[in-house]
Amino acid sequence: MQAEELSALSIRYDSRSDRGYADLRAGLSNIRLLWMFALRDIRARYRRSTLGPFWITVSMMATVLGMSFVFSSLLAQSYADYIAYLAIGLPLWAMYSGMVGEGSSALIQASSDAKLSTLPLSGYIIRHHLRQLIFFAHNILPGLVIAAVAGKTTIAGFVLFLCGLMLAFIAVGWIGFIAALISARFRDVPQIAVNVMQVFFFLTPIIWPAEALRHKPLIIDANPFYYLVAIVREPILGTPPALYVWLVAAAIAVFGWLLAAVIYERLFDRLTKWL
């Protein structure tokens, strides 16, 4: 089935003759095929492993348990509340960091395939983003269980959580997309992207509560990742975000992808040369 879909895509799209807009449309219209490729990548990575991809879950849970034990005391937080807070926030940030930091290298890593293939170049970046979403699905399982056991999650909250996750995934996706385009030309960008995301990790309420810095609102209000974390984490913890938080996140997603599409159209002719 994958071979048939891949062949059909190759026939109706050729990266050597089409432009950036067409390439991006072709990549986005074949999400199902790229999703299957992403699943195959993960299966290949954990082949012959006893737990397979669930090693991701074990690793994340160990990190959450260790950090929550220390930081709940340092921040004078209830351990039961803090572990749920951290068990949602850390996997979420791992996905964002992977999409932007590691995602900036997506085209570079796929350069050998991209030179020989007529498939959409955008597909290599989207495929990487989908892998990060699958990793997140494994990492978030303990957090969902903890939130449910603590009685914080409702059906409405879970629905809002899924809506927020979809919106945040789209919003962060364009950042990683542009980073991958620039990295094709400037090979130092992946290291810069990783370091920038590390800085934002400390500036974003992941391990500390947003209320702790309300006396310095600029750190919260001017940080785009605050909104993209809030629309996913707060619903599952029983505190739906305010309407303006959703609106800011939606604006980041819409205007960001418009910018990404324009940049892609302008740089498309040069990408194969850079790779």
N, C-alpha and C positions, 0 to 999 in steps of 0.2 A: 504493500500500500504506500509506504513512504517513497519507494523508488518511482512508482507511477506518478505521485504528486510532484516529486522533484523533477521528473522529466517534463511534466506539463508546465511547470513553472519556468523551466529553462527555455521551452519553446515560445512562450508568450512574453518572456522578458529577457533582455540581453543588456547587461551592465555596460557593454562597450558602445552601445548606440543610444541608450536612453539617458535622460537627465535626472537630476537630483530628486525633483518632485515625484517623477514616475518611479524612481528607485524606492523612495520612502513609501509610496502607496503600495508597491509590490511587496515590500517587506511586511507592512502592517496587515495586508490582506491575507497573508499566509501564516498567521499566528499559530494555527493548529499544527501545521507542519513544523514550525520552529519549536513549538512546545514539545513535540515528540523527539526532536533532535536534542533538546535540553535534557529531557528525561534519559535519553540514551547516553549523554555525556556523564550524567551522575551515576548511572549504572556501571559505566566503564570505569569510573574513578574508584568505585567501591567493589569492584569485582573480586570474588573470592574472600570477601570480608564477612565475618559471622553476622554482625549487626547491620552491615551495609550502610545506607545513608543515615540510619539512626544513631551512628556514632556522632553525627552532628548534634543530635538532641542530647546525648549523654554529655558531650563536651560543654554545650551551652548551659545545661543544668548544673554541672559542677561549678562553672564560673558564677552563675547566679547565686548558688548556695554560699559560696565563699565570700563574694562581695556583699551580699545582703547581711551576713553575720557581722561583718566589720562596719559597713556604712550605716546600718540601722542604728547602731550605737553612737557613731560619730555625729549623725544628724539628728539624734534624739527622736527617732521614728519608731512606731510600733513595728515589730518584726513581721507580723502577719500582713500588715498593710504594705510594708516596704518590699517584701519579697515578691508580692504580686505586681507592684509598681515596676520593679527591676526586671522581673521575668517577662514582662511585655516590652519594656523599653530597650533592653539589650538586643534581643533578636531583631527588633525593628531597625535599630541603628546598624546592626551587622548587615542587613539588607541594603540600607542606604549607602553605607560605606563601600560595600561590594559593587553596587551599581555605578558609583562615581569613581572611587579609587581604583578598584580592579577593572571596572568597565572602561576606563580610559585606555587600557591596553588591548581592548577587544579586537580592534582592527589590526593592530600590530601582530598579535598572536595568530590571527587568521590570514596574514598577508600571503603566505604560500598558497593557500586554497583560493583566496580571492583573485590572485593573478591567473589562475588556471580555470576558474569557473565563470560562468555568465550569470550567476545568481545575484540577486540584489545585495549590494554591499551593506545596506542597512540591516539586512537579516542577521549578520554576524553580531552586531551590537544588540539587537533585540533578543537574539538567542542567549547571549550572555545575561541580559536582564532577567529573562525567564528562569535561568538557572538560579539566580539569586532569590527569586520568588519561591522556587521549590525548596531551597535551603531554609528560607524563612518559615515555610510550612512545617518543616521538621523542628526548627528551633522554637516555634511559638507553642507547640503542643503542651509542654509543662506549664507555661504561663496561663494558658486557657484553663487547664485543670485547676491550678492554684486559685485563679480568679473565681471559678465556679464553686470550688469547695468553700472559699471564703464568703460566698453568698453575694458577690459583687456583680455578677453577670446576670442579665435578663435577656429574654429573646429579642426585645427591641434593641438592647445594647449590642447584642451580637450582630444583628442586621446592620446597625450603624457602623460597627467595627469593620464589617466586610465592605461597606460603601466607602468608608474612610481609607481602607487599605487599597482599594482600587484607585481612588483619586490620588493618594500619595504615591503609589507606584507609577502612575502616569506622570505626576509632577516631578518626581526625582529622575524619571527616565530621560527627560530631555537634557538634564545636567550631565549625566553620563554620556549621552549621545554626542553632545558638543565637545566634551572632554576627549572622547575617542577620535573625533575628527581632527582636533588640534594636535593630538598626540601623534597622528600619522606624519605630521610635518616636524614637530618639535618633540623629540624623544625624551626630553626631561619632564614633560608635562605629567606623566603617570606618577612620578615621585612627588611632584608638587601637589597633585590631586590627593594623594594619600595623606600628605602632611596637612593639607587644608582641612580634610575631613577629620583628622585627629584633633585639630584645633576646635572645630565646630562641635566635636563630641563633648568637650569640656564647657563650651558655651551654651549647649543645649540641655534642657532639663531631662537627662537620661538617668544619671545616678543621683541627682539632687532634685528636690521638688521646686517647681516654678515659684511657689509662694516665698521661697527663701530669698529671692532677689527682687521682690516687688518694689523695694525702695530704689532699684536701678532698672526701671522699666525698659530702657533702650536695649538692654541685653536680651530681653525677651521679645519685645515688640518688633525689633528690627532684624530678628533672626528668622529667616524663612523656614528653617528646619523645626522651629518650635511649633508652627502651625501644622506641619506635616507629621509631626509626632503626636500632637494633641488629637487630631481627628481620628487616629487609629487607637491610641491607648486609652483615652478618657472614656469612650463609650463602653469598652469592655470592663472598665473599673467602676461603672455605674454613675459617671458624671459626664453626660453629653456636652460636647463643646458648644460654645456660644455660636450664633449664626455668623458673626463676622469672621470667626476662625475658618469656617467652611468656605466663606466667600474669598478670603485671602488665599486659601489653598487652591481653590478653583482658578483664581486669577493667575497664580503661579504656573499651574498646569497649562492653561490655554495660551497665555502670552509666551510662555517658555517654548512650547512646541511650535508656535508660529515663528519665533526667532530661530529655532533649530532648523526648521524647514528652509527658511531663507538662506541661512549659512550653508546648509547642505547643497542647495542649488548652486550657490556661488563657488563652492570648493570642489564640487563633484568631479569636474574634469581633471583636477590635479591629484585626486586621491590615489588613483592607480599608479601614478608616477612616484608619489611619496612612499607608497607601500613597497 
